[in-house]
Amino acid sequence: MKSLLCAILIALAGSAVLAAQPPASNMPANTADQNEVAKGSNAFAVDLYGQLSKRPGNLFFSPESISTAFAMAYAGARGQTAAEMQKVFHFALPAERMHPAMGALLNSMNSTHQGYELHVADALWAQQNQSLLPAYLNLVQADYGAGLRQVDFTLNPDAVRATINQWVAQQTDDKIQNLLGPGTITPATLLVLTNAIYFKGAWLDPFDASDTKEDDFHLSAMRTVKSPMMRHTERYRYYDGGAFQEVEIPYQGGDLSMVVLLPKKIDGLPALEKSFTAETLSKWLDKLAPTHKVYLVLPRFKITGDFDLGGTLSAMGMPQAFSNSADFSGMTGKPLFKISRAVHQAYVDVNETGTEAAAATAITMVGETAMREEIVDFNADHPFLFLIRDTKSGSILFLGRVADPTK
């Protein structure tokens, strides 16, 4: 199995001192708070899928990456800007409970795992001699594990950009390179926060490569392409939803899995997507049960995704964060910053041994001026949804759609 990784970048540009932040809590977040954070992240995942799925073709992104990036930005948002972000990202808990809960989930990812690797890395890159409030530094260190690294954006912004890009590449096994393109770091840059999530594991029951055969994948009722189709029979957790089938494919260790949602009709994906809400997904996942052997046919596929999220998130209900009236005074002491761009890239490779994936998010902020032994056939030979989730917390790490496995 290769690596499953995601990297998050927040770039902040401008001047002024970070304003007072809620003090980071040294008390561990309770399980209920962690569940609430995971529930909110999943609700955002489904909401965002509803927006991004309007574009045709394959789709893949990391809601965990985007939610975590904006949680860090949300820590500095105030007033209406904070209220809009809270609604869009389903940040239901008060800040003094939300950030420790996020930290507890990250600590869980960094614990010792049996059969797979999963860990989180964070860093804070600040302009040297920039005065950052201790309360803010304590929050990002205690709850996100982000240590302070002083750099000089003013003297040589491209050199700092290269350093940050190198860090991201290292954390993502070189799957995300040059995340910050030319001109994204300027002498006006004040602060960059980075976060990377790394996973390496294999299927609990790998597919036999000798069983993989070229076969038809139905793009529609009228169009097919030839694709390598993997095959395996196993007692998977399964649910028959009437108009669709659902199967869960576990990774070694049992804490992470892939869930595939397959409409029974070749052209049934639009109807499935229409019913795909946070509430229905939760119900569908709860109904998975190890009651059948499943003859699973799944295409081998690679998908890349590239998104500019500014317009999407504005349309979802948080336009102020991208406007001159944005209030991020929790970062600067004055409402000078606005988000100029929010870019997301993702990559996934699903094969016989397991999954490799990477994702990165960049948020650039500038100043205002700038049991019965029946065999169930599960033949994913037409468009379907899939997600990769943490089975302990329930958090969706990645979410996507396969419309054409050959693209």
Helices and strands as residue ranges (DSSP letters): E 3-13, H 31-52, E 59-61, H 63-74, H 79-89, H 95-109, E 117-127, H 134-144, E 147-151, H 157-171, E 189-200, G 209-211, E 213-218, E 224-234, E 237-240, E 244-250, E 256-263, H 269-274, H 278-286, E 293-299, E 301-308, H 310-316, G 320-322, H 329-332, E 337-350, E 355-367, E 375-379, E 384-390, E 396-402
